[in-house]
Amino acid sequence: MATDYRPQFIQGGDNMSNGGQNVISPDFICGDHFKIGSFCVIEEGVTAGNNVTIGNLVVIKKGSWVKSNTDIEDHEIVRGKL
């Protein structure tokens, strides 16, 4: 079965901020206080900890892990652990 990569809004209530127009794998897992800018791509198998901020135009590659209290600047490509 193919993964559905259509743009979608991440559900997270008050603990999350989403800039919009992002392409996010449905299996993405994030902690509390996750913020993401616009026009980002998060591939399959990605996990992000608490208090993570992702800028605009960021790509997080398949299987990557972003530790808590991390800020990712605009226009970054993330592979592996950060």
C-alpha positions as protocol buffer text, in pm:
chain_id: "A"
residue {
  index: 1
  type: MET
  ca { x: 0 y: 0 z: 0 }
}
residue {
  index: 2
  type: ALA
  ca { x: 141 y: 341 z: -98 }
}
residue {
  index: 3
  type: THR
  ca { x: 183 y: 617 z: 158 }
}
residue {
  index: 4
  type: ASP
  ca { x: -54 y: 911 z: 118 }
}
residue {
  index: 5
  type: TYR
  ca { x: 162 y: 1224 z: 95 }
}
residue {
  index: 6
  type: ARG
  ca { x: -113 y: 1473 z: 21 }
}
residue {
  index: 7
  type: PRO
  ca { x: -78 y: 1799 z: 218 }
}
residue {
  index: 8
  type: GLN
  ca { x: -244 y: 1768 z: 557 }
}
residue {
  index: 9
  type: PHE
  ca { x: -282 y: 1950 z: 885 }
}
residue {
  index: 10
  type: ILE
  ca { x: -120 y: 1782 z: 1184 }
}
residue {
  index: 11
  type: GLN
  ca { x: -362 y: 1738 z: 1471 }
}
residue {
  index: 12
  type: GLY
  ca { x: -220 y: 1835 z: 1807 }
}
residue {
  index: 13
  type: GLY
  ca { x: -445 y: 2085 z: 1980 }
}
residue {
  index: 14
  type: ASP
  ca { x: -288 y: 2369 z: 2176 }
}
residue {
  index: 15
  type: ASN
  ca { x: 51 y: 2197 z: 2193 }
}
residue {
  index: 16
  type: MET
  ca { x: 118 y: 2237 z: 1821 }
}
residue {
  index: 17
  type: SER
  ca { x: 152 y: 2511 z: 1561 }
}
residue {
  index: 18
  type: ASN
  ca { x: 138 y: 2438 z: 1187 }
}
residue {
  index: 19
  type: GLY
  ca { x: 215 y: 2701 z: 923 }
}
residue {
  index: 20
  type: GLY
  ca { x: 36 y: 2505 z: 651 }
}
residue {
  index: 21
  type: GLN
  ca { x: 94 y: 2361 z: 303 }
}
residue {
  index: 22
  type: ASN
  ca { x: 315 y: 2085 z: 443 }
}
residue {
  index: 23
  type: VAL
  ca { x: 350 y: 1729 z: 314 }
}
residue {
  index: 24
  type: ILE
  ca { x: 365 y: 1502 z: 618 }
}
residue {
  index: 25
  type: SER
  ca { x: 371 y: 1123 z: 637 }
}
residue {
  index: 26
  type: PRO
  ca { x: 70 y: 990 z: 829 }
}
residue {
  index: 27
  type: ASP
  ca { x: 302 y: 791 z: 1060 }
}
residue {
  index: 28
  type: PHE
  ca { x: 486 y: 1104 z: 1183 }
}
residue {
  index: 29
  type: ILE
  ca { x: 516 y: 1121 z: 1564 }
}
residue {
  index: 30
  type: CYS
  ca { x: 590 y: 1440 z: 1755 }
}
residue {
  index: 31
  type: GLY
  ca { x: 608 y: 1548 z: 2117 }
}
residue {
  index: 32
  type: ASP
  ca { x: 449 y: 1848 z: 2290 }
}
residue {
  index: 33
  type: HIS
  ca { x: 496 y: 2207 z: 2171 }
}
residue {
  index: 34
  type: PHE
  ca { x: 587 y: 2111 z: 1813 }
}
residue {
  index: 35
  type: LYS
  ca { x: 595 y: 2402 z: 1565 }
}
residue {
  index: 36
  type: ILE
  ca { x: 638 y: 2376 z: 1190 }
}
residue {
  index: 37
  type: GLY
  ca { x: 656 y: 2647 z: 925 }
}
residue {
  index: 38
  type: SER
  ca { x: 524 y: 2622 z: 570 }
}
residue {
  index: 39
  type: PHE
  ca { x: 611 y: 2413 z: 265 }
}
residue {
  index: 40
  type: CYS
  ca { x: 792 y: 2139 z: 462 }
}
residue {
  index: 41
  type: VAL
  ca { x: 819 y: 1767 z: 383 }
}
residue {
  index: 42
  type: ILE
  ca { x: 834 y: 1503 z: 656 }
}
residue {
  index: 43
  type: GLU
  ca { x: 891 y: 1154 z: 517 }
}
residue {
  index: 44
  type: GLU
  ca { x: 798 y: 813 z: 665 }
}
residue {
  index: 45
  type: GLY
  ca { x: 926 y: 696 z: 1002 }
}
residue {
  index: 46
  type: VAL
  ca { x: 1018 y: 1039 z: 1142 }
}
residue {
  index: 47
  type: THR
  ca { x: 996 y: 1113 z: 1515 }
}
residue {
  index: 48
  type: ALA
  ca { x: 1038 y: 1454 z: 1681 }
}
residue {
  index: 49
  type: GLY
  ca { x: 1071 y: 1518 z: 2054 }
}
residue {
  index: 50
  type: ASN
  ca { x: 924 y: 1796 z: 2272 }
}
residue {
  index: 51
  type: ASN
  ca { x: 979 y: 2167 z: 2203 }
}
residue {
  index: 52
  type: VAL
  ca { x: 1087 y: 2122 z: 1840 }
}
residue {
  index: 53
  type: THR
  ca { x: 1062 y: 2414 z: 1597 }
}
residue {
  index: 54
  type: ILE
  ca { x: 1096 y: 2359 z: 1223 }
}
residue {
  index: 55
  type: GLY
  ca { x: 1136 y: 2654 z: 987 }
}
residue {
  index: 56
  type: ASN
  ca { x: 1004 y: 2693 z: 632 }
}
residue {
  index: 57
  type: LEU
  ca { x: 1099 y: 2478 z: 332 }
}
residue {
  index: 58
  type: VAL
  ca { x: 1253 y: 2201 z: 546 }
}
residue {
  index: 59
  type: VAL
  ca { x: 1281 y: 1836 z: 438 }
}
residue {
  index: 60
  type: ILE
  ca { x: 1316 y: 1567 z: 704 }
}
residue {
  index: 61
  type: LYS
  ca { x: 1419 y: 1242 z: 538 }
}
residue {
  index: 62
  type: LYS
  ca { x: 1282 y: 894 z: 602 }
}
residue {
  index: 63
  type: GLY
  ca { x: 1362 y: 743 z: 943 }
}
residue {
  index: 64
  type: SER
  ca { x: 1511 y: 1060 z: 1094 }
}
residue {
  index: 65
  type: TRP
  ca { x: 1485 y: 1147 z: 1463 }
}
residue {
  index: 66
  type: VAL
  ca { x: 1482 y: 1507 z: 1593 }
}
residue {
  index: 67
  type: LYS
  ca { x: 1565 y: 1532 z: 1964 }
}
residue {
  index: 68
  type: SER
  ca { x: 1380 y: 1756 z: 2207 }
}
residue {
  index: 69
  type: ASN
  ca { x: 1460 y: 2129 z: 2229 }
}
residue {
  index: 70
  type: THR
  ca { x: 1583 y: 2150 z: 1868 }
}
residue {
  index: 71
  type: ASP
  ca { x: 1536 y: 2440 z: 1625 }
}
residue {
  index: 72
  type: ILE
  ca { x: 1575 y: 2366 z: 1254 }
}
residue {
  index: 73
  type: GLU
  ca { x: 1642 y: 2670 z: 1037 }
}
residue {
  index: 74
  type: ASP
  ca { x: 1471 y: 2743 z: 704 }
}
residue {
  index: 75
  type: HIS
  ca { x: 1583 y: 2553 z: 392 }
}
residue {
  index: 76
  type: GLU
  ca { x: 1742 y: 2257 z: 577 }
}
residue {
  index: 77
  type: ILE
  ca { x: 1752 y: 1889 z: 483 }
}
residue {
  index: 78
  type: VAL
  ca { x: 1766 y: 1658 z: 786 }
}
residue {
  index: 79
  type: ARG
  ca { x: 1899 y: 1301 z: 763 }
}
residue {
  index: 80
  type: GLY
  ca { x: 1947 y: 1065 z: 1057 }
}
residue {
  index: 81
  type: LYS
  ca { x: 1960 y: 1195 z: 1415 }
}
residue {
  index: 82
  type: LEU
  ca { x: 1961 y: 1564 z: 1495 }
}
